[in-house]
Amino acid sequence: MCGRYSTTMDPETLYGVFDAVPGEPSEPGVAEPGTGPYGGDMPRPRYNIAPTTDNLVVRVRPAGEDDQPPVRRIDLLRWGLVPSWAKDPSVGNRLFNARAESVGEKPAFRRALARRRCLVPASGWYEWQKLAQGEATGGRGPAKQAFYLTPEDGSVLAFAGLWEYWRPAGADRGGDGDRGGDADPDGGDRDGTPADRTPIVSYTILTTASVGALQGIHPRMPLVLPASEWDAWLDPSREDVAELLEPPDEDLVAQLELRPIGTRVGNVRFDDPSLQQQVTPAPGAVGSDRTADGDLMLPLALP
């Protein structure tokens, strides 16, 4: 899964890496810099991003009139996808991940998969390796070891994502005809939602089976797309992206640093560089030199 990640590069760097332009803060449902829970004139480095917060996402603005080509833009969207047909936007609190293997079968995601794909920039993500209770810790330490998974060369990752537009019931449905308007897959229409609620543009991160050394930490990982696949993933005219939903190549994963870190990252109130400082891994954790019962382990070797 992917429930925490970091984005520490400045927006100007992201514009260059993704060949993108700043988004349109006047778009309903898109957060404006300085108005979200973190304030500031521009999005600042984020070391502990959690669901329900507003974060930078790369989308494509469709081709306009006069044969204007599609344009990549970077917007602040809410993490946790709210389907356009949802009666209550709180459903997005639990839809922060979508399994790549079944995303096209789920009513909450299948329309977005065909028409509203995005890239989620990240410096790295966090995962927790479960340790054998009692054995690894002797009953005195943590039952999990936290890891920060980040490119060794400091480059930017791009997670495969989907975005969606939600309007409250009774709101004006004018404007971009591609936003919202889906029927409730259960047969009804949204009702009972106050019409004065603010529209929400939200996103989810796709996950897939872990590969390579990551399998020793957690069975799932975010679907990381290499730069060679960004165009195809973002192409609004392409509906069939099944070949892009496969787990990443092991060579890509081999370029990641698997850094053991402390427990403070588990608390969303902490959001500073110290969260990513390396610590000695607990016995039995990936990278530890001893197993839970004290036997020496071979060091983890990455090409």
Summary of the structure (lengths in Angstrom):
residues: 303
radius of gyration: 20.3
end to end distance: 24.6
largest distance: 69.6
contacts: 918
relative contact order: 0.18
helix: 17%
strand: 28%
